[in-house]
Amino acid sequence: MEEAVPAPQTPPPRRGPYKRIPLSAKRRVVAAHDAGQDWKSVARANGINESTAKGWLMLDSLTPKQRGGYKLRKLSHQLVDTMEAWVEFDCQITLAELKARIQVDYDIVISETSLHRALEERVFTYKDLHYELLQLNDESFKNKRSEYVQQLREHIIQGKVPIWIDETNFNLFTFRTKGRSKKNTRAKFVRGCSQKGKNLHIIGAISATNFVFCIRRRGALKSLHANEWLKTMLRAANEHFGGLADVLVIAVNAPCHSRRSRVSRRFVLKTRAVLSDVEPDREYVVGVKEPH
C-alpha cells in the first residue's frame, strides 16, 4: 500500500509595501463626519476602507505615530542613574519612597512596577539585610589590627610558640520549626520537655606543635570558670613544652576573659613567671617568660 503524500502547501502571500493614506484624506473624512454628512461616501471616494475610516473618528489626533526607533520613556538613563545612587546610599528605601521622591524632585509620576523593572535591569535584587558594625572598617581599628600582627610576628621571630584559645557553645535541644498539616489546621507536635536545658560549652587551646587542651561543661562559661581553665591549661603547657619561657597565648577578647589579670597575678606567685599583656583590637596576647 502506497503511503499518502501530503499535498504541497501554498506559502502565504508576502505583504507588499505599506500604503500610507495622506493626512488630507483623513481630515476630509473626519470633517464630513463632524458636519453631519455622509462620511462613508467620502471614504469610498478617496479609496479608503470603511472600517479604517471608522477608526479615525475615535482618535484624538490624526497625526501618525512614529514607527520604529527610540520610544520616549519617563525614566531616562540619567534618572535611573540617580535612582541607583539613592538605592546604594540607602538599601532599605522602598519603591513607594522612590516614587514619591521622583515626583517631588522631577515632577514625574511613574508606577512602582516601572521602578521595579528599571532596578531589575540594573541587576538590583531584593534580599535579606546584612548588618555591619559601625566601627568595622574604622581607621583606628585597622591600625590596631596592624599593630597586633606586627607584635605577633615579632614574638614568633623571637622563637615564641603561639597557643590559640577559643570557646563556643552548642544547643542540644534543637528541633524543626516546619511541618505539614491540612489547610486551616495547625501542625502540632508534642515536645518531651516544657523548656530546653543548658547549652554545651567548650573551651580549648591548640598550637602548631601538637598541643591540644580542651574541656566541656553544661551551662554558660563565666570568667571564674575561664580563669580556672586558663591556669590548668598553663600547667599542662608547662609539662608539654618543659617550661613556659617560649609560650605565647592568644585568646579572643571575650567577656569570660575580662578578668585575666587575676590569673596573671596568682600564676606569677605559683610559677615565679612574668606575664605580659598586649591588647589589640579583638584579641589579646599573653606572653609567659621565665625570670632572669
C-alpha positions in Angstrom: 0.0 0.0 0.0 1.4 3.3 -1.1 1.9 6.0 1.5 -0.2 9.1 1.3 1.9 12.0 0.1 0.8 15.3 1.7 -0.4 18.0 -0.8 2.1 20.8 -1.2 1.2 23.9 0.8 1.0 27.2 -0.7 3.1 29.8 1.2 1.2 32.9 2.4 1.5 35.8 0.1 4.1 38.3 1.0 2.9 41.7 2.2 3.6 44.5 -0.2 4.8 48.0 0.7 2.9 49.8 3.4 0.3 52.1 1.8 0.3 55.4 3.8 -3.0 57.3 3.4 -2.5 61.1 3.1 -3.3 63.2 6.1 -5.6 65.4 3.9 -7.8 62.4 3.1 -8.2 61.6 6.8 -9.2 65.1 7.5 -11.8 65.1 4.8 -13.4 62.0 6.2 -13.4 63.4 9.8 -14.7 66.8 8.6 -17.6 65.2 6.8 -18.5 63.2 10.0 -18.3 66.3 12.2 -20.5 68.3 9.7 -23.2 65.5 9.7 -22.5 64.5 6.1 -22.1 61.0 4.6 -18.5 60.3 5.7 -18.7 56.7 4.2 -19.2 58.1 0.7 -16.3 60.4 1.3 -14.1 57.5 2.4 -15.1 55.4 -0.7 -14.4 58.3 -3.0 -10.9 58.6 -1.6 -10.3 54.8 -1.9 -10.3 54.2 1.9 -11.8 51.1 3.6 -14.8 51.9 5.7 -13.6 50.1 8.9 -10.3 52.0 8.6 -12.1 55.3 8.3 -14.3 54.5 11.2 -11.3 54.1 13.5 -10.2 57.6 12.7 -13.4 59.0 14.1 -12.4 57.9 17.6 -8.8 59.2 17.6 -7.8 62.4 19.4 -5.2 63.2 16.8 -4.8 62.2 13.1 -1.0 62.7 13.2 0.6 59.2 12.6 2.8 57.8 15.3 6.4 57.1 14.8 7.2 53.6 13.6 10.4 52.1 15.0 13.3 54.0 16.5 13.6 55.1 20.1 10.5 55.4 22.1 10.2 58.2 24.7 10.3 57.0 28.3 9.6 58.7 31.5 12.6 57.1 33.1 15.7 58.4 31.3 19.1 56.9 31.7 20.2 59.9 33.9 17.1 59.4 36.1 17.8 55.7 36.5 21.5 56.5 37.5 20.2 59.0 40.1 17.8 56.3 41.4 20.6 53.8 41.6 22.7 56.2 43.7 19.7 56.6 46.1 19.4 52.8 46.5 23.2 52.4 47.0 23.1 55.1 49.7 20.0 53.6 51.5 19.4 50.0 50.7 16.2 50.0 52.7 14.4 52.6 50.6 11.1 51.3 49.3 9.5 51.6 45.8 6.9 53.9 47.3 9.6 56.2 48.6 11.4 56.2 45.3 8.1 57.1 43.5 7.4 60.0 45.9 10.9 61.3 45.7 10.9 61.3 41.9 7.6 63.0 41.8 8.8 65.8 44.2 12.3 66.3 42.7 11.5 65.8 39.0 7.7 66.2 38.7 7.3 62.8 37.1 4.5 60.4 38.0 5.6 56.8 37.4 4.3 53.5 38.7 6.1 51.3 41.2 6.1 48.4 38.6 8.2 50.5 36.2 10.6 51.4 39.1 11.0 47.7 40.0 11.6 46.8 36.3 14.2 49.6 36.0 16.1 48.3 39.1 16.0 44.7 37.8 17.6 45.9 34.5 20.5 47.3 36.7 20.7 43.8 38.4 19.3 45.0 41.7 17.6 42.2 43.7 15.6 42.1 46.9 17.4 40.2 49.7 17.9 39.9 53.4 19.9 42.7 55.1 23.5 42.1 56.2 24.2 44.2 59.3 27.7 45.6 59.8 29.1 47.2 62.9 29.8 51.0 62.7 33.4 50.5 63.8 34.0 47.6 61.4 36.2 49.4 59.0 37.2 52.4 61.2 40.7 53.6 60.5 41.8 53.4 64.2 40.7 49.7 64.4 42.7 49.0 61.2 45.8 50.5 62.8 45.2 48.3 65.9 45.0 45.2 63.8 48.2 46.1 62.0 50.0 46.7 65.3 48.7 43.4 66.6 50.0 41.5 63.6 53.4 43.2 63.9 53.7 42.3 67.6 52.7 38.7 66.9 55.3 38.4 64.2 58.0 39.9 66.5 57.1 37.2 69.1 57.3 34.4 66.5 60.7 35.7 65.3 61.9 35.6 68.9 61.1 31.9 69.0 57.8 32.0 70.9 55.3 29.2 70.5 51.7 30.5 69.8 48.8 28.8 71.6 45.4 29.9 70.4 42.4 29.5 72.7 38.7 29.9 71.9 35.3 28.9 73.2 32.0 28.0 71.6 28.6 26.6 72.6 26.1 24.1 71.1 22.4 23.9 71.5 21.5 20.3 72.1 17.8 20.9 72.1 17.2 22.0 68.5 14.1 20.8 66.7 12.4 21.5 63.4 10.1 24.5 63.1 8.3 23.5 59.9 5.7 20.8 59.5 2.7 19.8 57.3 -1.0 19.7 58.1 -4.3 20.2 56.3 -5.5 23.6 55.4 -6.8 25.8 58.2 -5.3 23.4 60.8 -2.2 23.7 63.0 0.8 21.4 62.6 1.1 20.3 66.2 4.0 18.5 67.8 4.2 17.4 71.5 7.7 18.0 73.0 9.1 15.9 75.7 10.0 18.8 78.0 8.5 22.1 78.7 11.7 24.1 78.3 15.2 23.5 76.9 18.2 22.8 79.2 21.6 24.4 79.4 23.8 24.6 76.3 27.0 22.7 75.9 30.0 25.0 76.2 33.5 24.0 75.0 36.8 25.9 75.6 40.0 24.7 74.2 43.6 25.6 73.3 45.7 24.4 70.3 49.1 25.1 68.9 51.1 24.1 65.8 53.3 21.8 67.9 50.7 19.1 68.7 49.5 20.7 71.9 45.7 20.4 72.4 43.8 21.0 75.7 40.1 21.4 76.0 37.2 20.8 78.4 33.4 20.9 78.1 30.7 21.8 80.6 27.0 22.4 80.7 25.9 26.0 81.2 27.4 29.4 80.5 31.2 29.8 80.7 31.8 32.6 83.3 35.0 34.5 83.9 35.7 32.4 87.1 35.5 29.1 85.1 37.6 30.6 82.3 40.3 31.7 84.8 40.5 28.2 86.4 40.7 26.6 83.0 43.5 29.1 81.9 45.6 28.1 84.9 45.0 24.4 84.3 45.9 24.9 80.6 49.2 26.7 81.5 50.2 23.9 83.8 49.6 21.4 81.0 51.6 23.6 78.6 54.4 23.7 81.2 54.5 19.9 81.2 54.2 19.6 77.4 56.9 22.2 76.5 59.1 21.6 79.5 58.7 25.2 80.6 56.8 28.4 79.9 59.7 30.6 78.6 58.6 30.4 75.0 54.8 30.1 75.4 52.6 32.7 73.8 48.8 32.5 74.5 46.4 34.2 72.0 42.8 34.5 73.1 39.6 36.1 71.7 38.7 39.2 73.7 35.5 37.5 75.1 33.7 38.6 78.3 34.8 35.5 80.1 38.4 36.6 79.7 37.8 40.1 81.1 39.4 39.2 84.5 42.6 37.6 83.1 44.8 39.9 85.2 43.8 37.9 88.3 45.0 34.8 86.7 48.3 36.6 85.9 49.0 37.6 89.5 48.1 34.2 91.0 50.0 32.3 88.4 53.1 34.5 88.9 53.2 33.6 92.6 52.9 29.9 91.9 55.3 29.6 88.9 57.5 32.6 89.6 56.9 33.7 86.0 56.2 37.1 84.4 53.1 37.6 82.3 52.9 40.5 79.8 49.6 41.5 78.3 49.1 43.2 74.9 45.6 44.2 73.8 44.9 44.8 70.1 41.5 45.3 68.5 39.7 42.0 69.1 42.3 39.7 70.7 45.0 39.8 73.3 48.3 38.1 73.6 49.7 36.8 76.9 53.4 36.0 76.9 54.8 33.9 79.7 58.5 34.3 80.4 60.9 32.8 83.0 62.5 35.2 85.4 66.2 36.0 84.8 
